Amino acid sequence: MSDQIFMYVALGVYFAGMLLIGYIAFKRTDDHEDYMLGGRNLPPWVAAISAGAADMSGWLVMGLPGAIYAAGLIEAWIAIGLTIGAYLNWRLVAPRLRAYTEVSRNSITIPSYFENRLRDSTRSLRVASGLIILVFFTLYISSGMVAAGVFFESSFNGDYMFGMLLVGAITLLYTLFGGFLGASLTDVVQGLMMVIALVVVPVAAVIAIGGLGETSTLIADTAGAGHLSLLGGTAVTGGTILAIVSALAWGLGYFGQPHIIVRFMALRTPQEAKSARRIGISWMVVSMLGAVVSGLVGIAYMAQRGIELDNPETVVLLMSQTLLHPFVAGLVLAAVLAAIMSTVSSQLVVCSSALVEDLYKVARKTPPSQKRLVLMGRLAVLVVAIVAIVLAISPNDSILGLVSFAWAGFGAAFGPIILLSLFWRKLTNWGALAGMFVGAATVFIWKALNTGLYELLPAFVLAFVAAIVVSLLTYKHNEEIQQEFTDTGAMLAVPRPHAVGDTP
């Protein structure tokens, strides 16, 4: 009982810290652009770590170690694919998207950027992309709520529903009032907590087992050929190749994740994407390595103690509780919540922007006031959170399964369009619509076919082809679009100094 009190105190400190940051962000949010994009004033380190934390969710601390524990190193290819994809996203998309969204009528959401960039007078592109965001993000947010419920069940033998509602309520509060800035600043704290936890837990486990040699021996003895197939000793089969290709394909999803690329749009200048990339990829490499090692070390730790896990995704939670002082274990558990809450908060803000900026404003005949827009944004956060909680009451898939489907949906629907809009002058609004429709539809169809190949890969390729073909058929020269393309390149070429002492 005393141990649980220590853990509850640690969680209480964490929850209070998140609410305090949300309040600070609330005091610095004056208008709609502040609420949705932080006034385009994020320093590189905030953008980098918040993008990483928003990206990873409960998948990093629960889903990936659990997959490694259950299926072995074959699942580590997901981490490799994601790291490559994240690097290319920061390198190719970040600076150009930051510049282009400002040049193209100061677009503050991805759907509004599509509409402005492609001069879509029908507004159908903006509405369609807003609806895609709502559908897939509601599923994505639901996966976070599921992770919160599983967390409380596993860590405190608590009630799934209570845990889900508690985490949902805290996340909702600081996002509701702090908006984008609140989500970004809490993400920084949460990102640091995640990476520390994924270093501390496996190191403590290796020491408890008896060192690296004993750990390696136990893994080899208990995991079997399935876990060590990529270390040699087993034939490479067609199924193995398919699994590797599917895992690497996760990296393609980065180009289309609104909650990640919106951080690029919020940078102070396009030139700061370079330093942000270095910080973000460093954080990611350490975190991913820690997650993979945690899963492998978990195999040895559980085998040595004769423990059978009902749910492999709880391997990090169990090791932290049995290895660390209760207060420290509570902070590690808080890091798991941090992984969940950082993603949920970021996605709630993007959903809010889709409802308000891309659907509500489009439907209104007269422009609403800034005060009304901020109010509507907060109401949108509340509505989406409630829907996600309702969906999470009876989960019918694993955390990794829920995340993978939503990740594929965004990657296929938006990824090709983001890349083409930034680097190809001839993309048209009809080509973008065709690409979005083909990408989203293929994800659903391919998932139903159950071919064994991750649905993101075929959907991404088909969407890319559809967007190019339809654009070539519907292209008409527009001098204004050509000038914006040129102006974007000029903005990237000329460094713009930022005032010393600026803060997020």
N, C-alpha and C positions, 0 to 999 in steps of 0.2 A: 504493500500500500504506500509506504514511504517513497519507494522508487517511482511510482506513478505520480506522486505529488511533485517530485522534481521535474518529471517530464511535462506535467501540466503547466508548471511555472514557466518552463522554457517556451512552451507554445504560447502562453499568455503574453510573454515579453515580445515574441515575434508578432503576434496579432496586433498588439498595441503599437509596435513600430510601424507596421503597414498602415494602420489607420492614421497615425501621426503624419506620415509622408503624404497620404491622400489629402489630409487637411491643409498641409503646406502648399500642395499643388492647387488646391481649391482657391486659396487666397491669391494665387498668381494667375488665375484663369479669368480673363476679362471678357473675351468675346468668343464667337463660334470657331474661328481659326485657331485660337489658343486651345479650345477644348478638343478639337479634332487633330491638330498637328503641332501643338506646343509652340506656335508662333515661328516655326522653322528656326529654332534656336538651340538645337541639341548639340553639345560638344561631341567630338568623336568618340570618347570613351563611354559616354552615356549611350550613344546610338549603338555602339558595338556590343556592349554587354547586354543592353536591353533587347537588341535584336536576337542575340543568342538565347537569352532566357525565355523570350517570347516564343522562340522557335521550338525549344526542346520539350516543354510540358512534362507531365508525369512519365512520359515515354523514356526520358533520359535516366531517371533514377529508379523507375520500376519496370517499364516495358523492355528496354534494351538489356539490362542485367538479367531479367527473367528469361528473355529469349536465348541469351547465351547459356544460361543455366540449363534450360530445357533442351535446346537443339545444338549447342556448341558453337564453335568458331565460324561456322557457315554464316551465322547471323551477324558476325562482325563486318561483313561486306556492306551492310547497311551503313555503318559508321563511316566506312571509307568513301562510299558513294556520297553521303551527306557532306562530308568534309570537302570533297572536290567540288560539289555543287555550290556550297556556301562560298568557297574561294572565288569561283567564277562569277557568282552573283555579285559579290563585293567588287570584283575587278571590272566586270563588263557593265553591269546594270546600275550600281549605286551612283557613280558620279554623273552619268548621263541622265538618269531619271531625275536626280536632284535638279539638274540644270533645266531639263526639258519641261518639268512640271511648273517651274517658275516662268519660263518663257511662254509656255502655252496657257496664257490667261490665268496664271497663278492657280493651277489646279491643286486642290487639297485632298482629293480622294482618287483612287485608281479609276473608278467609273467616270468621274468628271474629267480626268486626264484623257481617257479614251475618247470621250465626246469632243473635247476641245482639240486634241491632236488631230483627229480625223474629220473634224468639221461635220459632225453628224447632226443635221438639222431635224431629223425625225425623232431624236432622243431615245430611239429604241436600243441603241448600244448601251447607253447609260443605265436604262431600266433593266435590261437583260443582265448586265454585269452586277448590278445591285442585287437582283434576285438570286444569282448564282452565289454571291457572298452570303446572303441570308441562309440559303439551303445548306451549303457545306459547312459554314461556320457554326450553325446551330448544332449540327452533328459533332463538330470538333469540340465545341464547348461542352456538349453532353459527355464526351469522353473524359474531360477534365473533372466533371462532377462524379462520374463513375470512379475515377481514380481516387477522389477524395473519400468516397464512401468505403472503398476497399481499404484505403489507408487506415481509417478509424477501426474497421473490423479487425485488421491484422495487428495493429499497433497497441490497441487498448482493449481488445475483445469487446469493442463497442458496437453500437447499432449503425448499420450502413446508412440508414436514412438520416439519423442525427448528424453523422459526420458530413454527409453530402450537403445538408442544409446549412450547417455551421460554416463550412468553408465557402459555400456559395454566398452566404450572407455577408461575410467579411470582405470577400473579393468584390461583391456588388457595391458595398458601401464606399470603399476607397476609389473604385472606378467611377461610380455614379457622380461623385463630387470632384474628383481630381482629374478626370478625363485622360487625354493622351499623356500629359505631363506626369500625372499621378501614376499611370501605368508604367511609364518609362523609368521613373525614379525608383519605384518599388522593384521593377525588374532588375535594376543594377544590384540592389541589396540581395535579391533572391538569386541572381546569377552567381554572385560571389559565394553565397551559402551553398549552392549546389556543387560548385567545383571543389570547395573545401571538403564537403561530405564525401565526395567520390574519390578523394585522396585518402582521407583519414580512415574510412571503413575498411577498404581492402588491405591497407598497411597494418591496421590493428588485427585483422583476421590472419594474415600471414604470420605475424608474431605469435598469435595464440596457437596456430597450428604447429609451429616449431621451425619456421624458416622457409626459405624459397625451395630448398631441396625436398623437404617433406611435402610441401604443397604441390609441387610438380609431380611427385610420385603418386600422391593420392588422386590427382586429376587423371593421370594416365591409367591408374588402376580402376577407377570408378566410372569414368566418362565413356570409355569404349571408343571404337573406331569412329563412330558418328561424330563425336566431339572433336576428334583430332584429325579429321579427314584432310584438312588443309595444311597439316603439318607433315604430311607424307605418310606412306604406309597403306593407303587405300586407293583403289582405282577411281579415276574421275569419270562419273557417269553423266548421261544426258540430263538426269534430274539435278545433279550437282551444278552443272553449267547453267541450267535454267534458274536455279536458286541464286547463283552468283549474279547473273544478269539482272534478275528482278531486284536484288538487293542494291546493286550499283545504280539502278534506274531511279532510286529514291532521290538522287542528287538533282535530277531534272526538275523536281517539284519546286525547288527554291525560287526559280524565276517567276513563279506565279502566286506566291504566298502573300496576300495583302498585309497581314499583320507583321511581316518581316520587311517587305520593301517600303512600307510606309515610313520606317525609320530612315531610309535613304532620303526620302522627301523632306524629312524634318531636320536634316543636317544644316549647319549654319552656312556652309559653302560647299560646292561640288568638290573642291580640292581636298577637303578634309576627309573624303571617303578613303583616301590612301592610308592615313594613320588609323582610321577606324577599322579598316580591313585587317591590319596587322594585329590590333588588339583583339578583334573579334575571332579571328582564326586561331590565335594563340589560346584564347579561352576555350574554344571548341575542341581543339586537339587534346588538351589536358582533360576536359570533361568526358569526351568520348573514350579516351584511353582508360580513364577511371571507371567508366561504366562497364566496358568490356572486361577489364581485369576483375571488377567486383563480381561479375557473373561467373568467371572461371574460378576465382578463389572460393566463391560460394559452393561450388561443386565439392571441393576438397573439405571445406569447413563442415558442411552438412554430412558428408560421408564419414568423417572422423568421429562425429558425435552421433551417428546413426539416426539423423533427423530426416523424415520424409516431408517434403513441402507439398501441401495441397495446391497452393497457388505459387508457381515459380516467380511471379512478379513481385513477391514480398521478400525476396532473398536479402536485399540490402536492409530492409526494415528489421528483419529478424537478427541479422548479424550486428547491427548497431545496438539493439536492445540488450543483447547478451554479452557484448564485448566492452561497452563504454560505460562510464559513470552515467547514472540516470539523467543528470542535467545535460551533459554533453550529448547523450543519446536523444534527449528531447530536442536539442538544437539540430541534430541530424534529421530527426523526424520533421522538424520545421523546414529543413531544406527540401524534403520531399514535397511538403505542402507548397514551398516556394516555387518548385518546378511546375506544379499544377496551376497555382494561382497566377503566376506571371503570364502564362499563355492565355488563360481564361480572360484576364483583365484586358490584354491587348486585343483579343478577338472581340470582346464586348464593344470596345471603342470602334473597331472597324465596322461591326454590325450596325452600331449606332449611326456612323457616318453614312452607311449604305441606306438606311431607312430615312434619315433626315435629309442629307445632302443630295442623294441620288434618286429618292422616290418622293418624299414629302415636298421638297422644293420644286421638283418637276411638275407635280400635280397641282400646286398652287398657281393661281393666275397672277397674284401680286406678291412681291418679295416680302418674306416675313422679317421681323426685326431681329437684331442680334440676340436680344434677351430671350425672345421666343425660340430661336434656333437652339440656344444652349439648353433651355427647358425641354424642348422636344428631344434633344440628344440624350438627356438623362432619362427621360421616359422610355426611349428606345432601348437603352441599356437594361432597364428594368424588365421590359417585355421579353426581350431575347433571353435573359437569364431565367425567367420563369419557365419559358418553353423548354429550354435545355434541361432544367431540373426535372420537369415532368417526364421528358424522354429518358432521363437517367434513373428513374424510379425502378424500372425493371430492365436492366441492361441485358442484351442478348449477344454480346461479343466481348472479346478481350479489349484492354486499353489499346494495345498495339493494333488490333484489327480496326477499331473505330478511327484511330488516328490515320492509319494507312489509306483508308478509303477517302477521307476528307482531304488528305494531302494530295492524293492522286487527282481528285476533282479540281482543286485549285491549280495544281501544276499543269494539267492538260488544258483547262479552259482559259487560263490567263497567261501561262508561261510563254507559249509561242507568240501571243499577241504583244506582250511586253517587249520581247526581243525584236520582233519585226517593227514595232512602232518606233523603237529607238534607233534602229540601224538600217531600215529600208524605207526609202522615200515613197514607194508606190503602194504601200498598204492603204486600203480603203475601209470605210466603215462597214461595207457589206462583206468584205473579206474578213474583217475582225469578227463580225457576227457569225459568219459561217464557221470560223475556227473555234469560237467559243462553243457553239452548238455541237459541233462534231466532237470536240474534246470532252465536254460534259457527258454527252450521250454515250460515247464509247466507254467511258469509265463505268457507267451503270451496266452496259451490255456485256463488256468483257468480264466484269466481276461475276455476273450471272453465269457466264460460260464456264467459269472455274477451270481455266486452262493450265494453271500453275505459273503463268507469266504475270508479273505484277501489271495491273491494268494501266498504270501511268505511262509505261513505255509505248504501247501501241496507240493509246489515246493522244499522247503528245505528238507523235509522228504524224498521225492522221490529221490532227488539228492544224499543224504547221503546213501540211500540204494543202488542206482545204483553204486556209487563209491566203496562201500565195496564188492558187488557181483562181479563186473568186476575185481577188484584187486585180489580177491581170486582165480579167474579163470586164471589170467595172471601173478601171482607173481613168481619171480625168485630171489633167494638169491643173494644179492650184498654186499660184505664185505665193500666196500668203503662207501655205504650208511649207513650201520650199524655203522661204525666208526664215521661218521658225527653225527649220532643220539646221540652216547655216548659223543662225544666232546661238543655237545650243552649242555647236562646235566652238564658236568664238568664246562663249562663257567658260567652257572647259579649258581653253588655251590660255586665258589670262587670269592669273591668280588674283583673288579679291581679298584683301586683308580684312580681318574681323577685329572689332574693338577689343582691346586688352581688358580682361576682367569680366567679360560676358559670362553669365552663368545660365544653366538650363532653366 
